[in-house]
Structures are given as structure tokens and as C-alpha cells.
Amino acid sequence: MPPFAFVYDVRFDVHFVRQPFPPLMSITSLLVQSLPVLAQGAVLTVKFAVLSMIFGLLAGAVLAVMGISHSRVLNWIARVYVSLFRGTPLLVQIFVIYYGLPSLGISLDPTPAGVIALSANVAAYLSESMRGAILGIPSGQWLAAYSLGLSRRQTLRYVIAPQALRIAVPSLSNSLISLIKDTSLVSVITVTELLRSAQEIIASTYQPLPLYLAAAAVYWVLCQVLEWVQHWYEKRLALPSRH
């Protein structure tokens, strides 16, 4: 048998269903009728994203500080956490929190379980962005602050953090934009966000293509809004030009 002969044994069986595509007017009518349900799902998606962003940023900041601390224990805890949450799929983490924790006596409703899973996952990525930005500040900034009598905490808060934020904004924004799309995964634990709202309509109308495209368009709009906020915030943080 020649090398890679098994490739030629793979057979693709594609069935084409001859079903006429619905006319444009009926698709428009369907989308108009579905708009309230999709809007309600979009609102829940934004709610999930905002809550996960807030908790994720707070947890990420704590992990970043732990990652640059002089304590080996705190360093180790931060590294293990980041490794676990970046090295395992988000979908598996959602299943562990929602379906796995009840075996330990911890039962969560779908909404808090989804927020916890999204926050815990994005915190790992945000912490590395923050830690890298902090480490990117020249050590002379620390020494200059110490020479003025500032403590390590004061130096980090008043000197290092403002400079690191300018560096970290693009990376932080990318993680937060990805979070908007990751909210679709909480539909697997019966959370009626945007994707599940579209699926419920599809189950009764049997028109998957226009509704999935409509859901994708809403996700795109939400990501574009967040991208606009990113650009606006970058300009606000930009250093004043020198004349």
C-alpha cells in the first residue's frame, strides 16, 4: 500500500436538497417578525458581555499583580490559573461549572454559571496582557518613583499603571471583542441569548439561513461598537503631541 493511501479511501457523500429558497419578501417579513425576539437575545448577550468584562478585568488585574509580585507562591498561583484557563476550551469550562459543580454540592443557575465561566476565562487572557504591559515599562520608572519616596503599591498605581494601560489597550480590546462572540457558547446551558433566540425561531420557522445570518450581523454590529470604543479610548489615552 502506498503511503497515505488511506486518503484515497475517504468518500464524501453530499446530498443536495432541491428546496426553493424563500422569496425576498417572505424573508423580510420573517426577520421583521423575529426582530423583538432577536433584540431581547441581543440585550442578554450585551448583559453577559458587560458583566463578564467587569469581573474579568477585576480578576485579570489581580492576577497581573500576582504575576509580577515578589512572592513565589502568588506567582505560582497566577501562572497555574492562566495555564489552566488558556489551555482548556471555554466550552469545557462552561460544562464543568454548570454540570460538574453540582456533584460537589454547588448548583448554579444558567445565567450566573455563564457569567462566571466567561469571566474566569477572559481574566486569564487579560491578566497576561496587563502583566506584559507592566513589564514593558522601563525599570528606570520604578527606580525614579522609589527615589521620590513612593512605595511599590503607589508606584504601580500612579506611575506604572497609567503608562501600561496605553500599551495594553489594543490587546485588552481584542480579548473583550472576542468575549462578545464567546457569549454564544452559553446557549449550550439553556441561556436564551442571541444565538439561542435565533435557534428557537428556526425551530418553528425552518428557515436557518436568514436567521443565522441575522444573528451574525448583530454580533458584528456589537463588535464594531466595541471596536469604535477602543479607537476612541486609544485617542483619549494618547500622549499630547509636542509642537
Summary of the structure (lengths in Angstrom):
residues: 243
radius of gyration: 23.5
end to end distance: 73.9
largest distance: 77.7
contacts: 684
relative contact order: 0.13
helix: 81%
strand: 0%
